[in-house]
Amino acid sequence: MANDLPPDYGDAAAEYAAVRERAGLIDRRDWGVVEATGRDRVNFLHALLSNDVKALGPGQGCAATLLDVHGKVQVMLDVLVLEDRILLLLPPGTAQKTLEALDHYLFAEKVALADVSPETALLLVAGPAAPALAGRALGAAPGERAWSHVAGALDGTGVRLARGAGETGEAEVWVLAPAAGAARVRDALASAGARPVGATALESLRIEAGTPVLGRDVDDTVLLPEIPNAGLLSYTKGCYPGQEVVVRIRDRGHVNRLLAGLVLDGDVVPEPGAEVLVDGVAVGRVTSATRSLGLGRPIALAFVRRAHAEPGTALEVRAGATLLRARVAALPFTR
């Protein structure tokens, strides 16, 4: 389940339908925001992150990771470049870890890093109508490119609207608002037609979209090439920690496991950590699972040995003393 969200606001199925058909409103106040200022901020972050920060101008952004020297994921984050600073949007509980990790690399560079999470509230509007709805409510709408962003306002309160990358599989707008004005911004978005969405609907949307999250599907044992990474890295930028491993895997080898989707028979939703088996032999483990509100059956994300990760492959998942029949599905589950 998503952090700090109630399971639902009365009707998880209706909340799911709102995101698929119109617009839903997801409270992301558990996310963190780190601010980088100083004349060397662009070069500093470009040298550390897996994506191309130097290529971004004000009003642009990207998703990225911070890897260790072995190519394993330490942090997943989103980068927003402004005229005078760079904002890093961070999954729950990772702002302090990210500050410490970045500070480890900070020597003579003119860069100041600050956790501005306490004074910043994040909201996510998701659904086909999300960009237009957010634009009407807050006076501006970002472009279609992922992580492009613009300034907006509500009754004199400045906000920033950023185009999300599709955690839910639908069009998304992230809204960064001052914490003191967050309630008014949230009410304005709800009044414009965005329906509040709880954790049950969000988890279904996320897993259906095949979106891995840090702390559930990804931790510091995971190599970047083991997860969907098309929007997370650049193969044409300069060096960064872990780059040699990532490029070597691309050019001369392969990973031994991949994050795959599973569709399960029956009604039992397996627990995270459940074994995935072929002919009684463990070939992987479940990382996230839910009952899909769109497909009407259990689905999961799981690390599976590469030889068994082809869509259509028959598998079993252990749930206590029961073996559940499953098959590998292409990601995303729904299109």
N, C-alpha and C positions, 0 to 999 in steps of 0.2 A: 504494500500500500504506500501511497505517497505520504511524506512526512507532514504532520500537523493538519491534515485534512480530515474532516469527518468522513465516514464511509459513504454517506450520501446526504443530500438535502431533502430527502423525502421520497425520491423516485430515481434510482440509479439508471434505469432504462431510459427514462425521459431525458436525463442529463446527457447520456450517451447520444441519444438521437439529436439533441440540440447541437452538439458539436458536429455531428455528421451532416446535419441538414441546414443549420443556421449559425448560431454562435453560442459558445459556452464560456464561462468566466471561471478561471482557476486561480486561487490564491497561492502565490509562490513566495510568501514572506519568509519561508524557511531557507530560501536561497540567499547566497552571500554576494557582496559586491566589493571588489578591491579596486582601488584607483591608483594609477601610475602617472606621476607627473615628472617634470624635469626634462632637460634638452636631449638626454640620451635614451628616453623611454622607448622609442620605436626600435632603435638598434638593439637595445637590451632584450626586449621581448622577442624580437625577430630571431635573435641568436639562441633562444631557449625553447621556443614553441615549435610544434611540428608543422604549422601552417605559415603562410607568407604574410607577415605583418607589414613589411616594408611596402608591399604593393597596395596597401589600403590608404585611402584618403579620408579626410573628415566626412562623416556621414556613412562610412562603410564599416564592415566588420567581417568576422569569420568565426567558425568553430575551430578548436585546436586542442592539442594535448600537451602536457609536460611529461616527458618520458625520463626514465633513468638511462644510464649508459648501456643497459642491456636491451633497450627497446620496450621496456615494460611500463605500463600506464601508471603514472603517479596522480595526475589530475586531468579531468576533462573540463573544458571551460569555453566560454564564448567571449569574443573580443569586440568591443565597440570603440572605434577611433573618433575622437572629437578634436577640435582645433587645439585645445590646450591640455588634453589629458587622454588617457586610455582607460576604459572601464572593462573589468573582467567579471563576467557573471559566472557564479560558482555554485555547484550543487550543494545541498544542505550539509553543514558540518565541515566544509572544506576550506573556508576562507582563511582560518589561522594556519592550517597546514600549507596552503598555497603561499601565504606570506613568508612562512619560514623557508619553504623550498626556494622561492625566488631570492630571498635575502642571502641564502647560501652562495648564490652566484654573483652577488653584488659586491664589487670591489671599489674601483675608482670611478665608476660611471655616475653621472649626474642624474640620478633617479630617486624619487621618493615614492614609497609604497605605503598605502593606508587602507585599513579596513573601514569602509564607509557603509557597511551593512546596517548598523543600528539606525542610521538616518535615511535609509533607502528602502522602499517597499516595492516588491515586484508582483505584478499581476500578469496573467496570460489570458488573452482572448483567442479562442480557437474555433474554427469553423469556416465554411465558405463565405459567410457574411462578415467575418471578423475584421478585415481591413477597412471596409466601408463603415462598419459600425463604430470602430475605434476612431476613425476619422471624423465622423459626425459628432461623437461625444467629446473629443479632445482637440479638435481643430486641425489635425494633420494626420496623414497616413504615410507610412514608409513605402518605398518601392518594392518590387517583387523579388529583388535579389536578396538571398538569405543574409540576415544581419545588417542590411541597410537600415538606417535610423534617422529620425527627424525630431525636432523639438515641437512640442505641442503645449497646450495650456488649458486649464479649467479654472475659470473665475480668478485669474491672476496667479494661480499656482502652476509653475512650470513642470512639465513632464517630458519624458523622452519615450518615443515609440520605436520599437525595433522589430523588423520582420523575422520571425522565428524560422527554424529549419525543418519543422514538421515532426516534432515529438509525437503528436497525435495522429499524424498522417493527413492533417488538414491544414489550410492556411492558418497562420498564427501571427499574432502581434503581441510582443512583450511590452509592458508599460512599466517604466521606472518612474516612481513618484516619491516626493518627500514623505517620510514616514508620518509626519504630522498631518498631511493632507490625503493619506491613502484611503481613508474611509469615504471621503467625498468623491474621490476618483472611482472607487469601486461602485459606489451608489450610482454615479453617472453612467457607468458602463452597463450596470444592471438595468437602469431605467431606459437605456437605449435598446435593450432587448437581449443582452447577454445573460444566459441562465447560469447560476452558480453550479459548479460541478464538483462532486466529491471524489474520494479516492477510488471507489469501486469502478466508476465509469472511466476515470483517468487511467487506471491500470489496464483496463480492457483496451482502451484506445492506444496506449503506449505499446503494449505487447503486440497488438494487431499490426502496428506500424513497424515492428521489429526494431524499436529504439532501445538500445542498451543504456542502463544508468549506472553511474559510479556508486559503488557500495553494494550493489545487487548483482549486476551482470559483469561488472568490471572492477578489478582491484589491482593491487600492485604485483600480482602474479601473472597478469594478462599481457601478452605481446600485442602491440597495436595492430599488426596484420591478422590477428585472430578474430577481430571484430569488424563489422562494417565501418569503413573509414574513409569513404570517398570525399566527404566534406571536411575531414579532419587534418589532412596533410597535403603538403606540396612536395613533389619530387624534383622541382626545379630550383628551389631556394638553396641557400647556403647551409652550412653545417649546423646541427643542433644536437643535444644529447640524445643518443639512441639512433641517430640517422643511419650510421653504418649498418646496424643490425636490420633496420627496416629495408634499406636498399638491397642488402645481401639476400634477404628472404625473397624480395621481388625478383632479383636477377638470377640467383643461383640455387634457389631451394624452395621450400614451402614450410608452412607451419604444420604441426602434427594434429591440431584440432582447430575447429571453427565454431563460432557462435551460430547456431542454427535454430530454425523454428520447428516445433513439434505440434502436431494435431493428435489429440488422444481420443480413443473410443470411450464410451460410457460417460459418467458424470463426475468422477472423482478428479479433483484438482491436486496434483502432486505438490509436495512441499519443496521449497528451495533446498538443494543439496541431494535430492532424490537421484539414485543411480539410473543411468540409461544403459540398457543391455542389448546385446545381439547374441543369440544362441547361448544365453546364460553368462556371457562374459561382459564385464563392465566396460563400456566404451565412452562414457561421458557422465555429466551430471546436470541436473536442472538448475538454472539460476533464478528464473522468475516464472510464475504460472498463474493463470486465472481462468475463470469461465468467461469466454468471449461473449460479450453482449451482441456482437454482430454475427458471429457464426453459430451461437447457441450450443457451444461445446467447449471442453477444456482445451487450452492451448498453452504453450510454454516456450521460453527461450532456454537453450541448453548448449553447453559446450559438448561437442561430439567429435570423436576422432575423424580425421579428414576422410578416411576410406569409407565412412558410413554417413557422411554429411550430404550426400546427393539427394535433392528433393525426390520424394517417392520411396525412399529406403524405409523398410519396415523395421521397427525397433520395439522394445518394451521398456517401461518405466516402473521402477519398484516403488510401491506405496505401501509401506508396512509389510505385511505378508502377502500382499496382492501384486501381481504383475499386470500392468495396464498396457494394452496394445496401442501403438502409436506409429506415426510415420513422419518423416522429415518433410517440411513444407518450405517452399520458397518464401523469402521475406521481401516485402511485407506480406502478411497473411491476406489483407484486403487492399484493394486498389481503387 
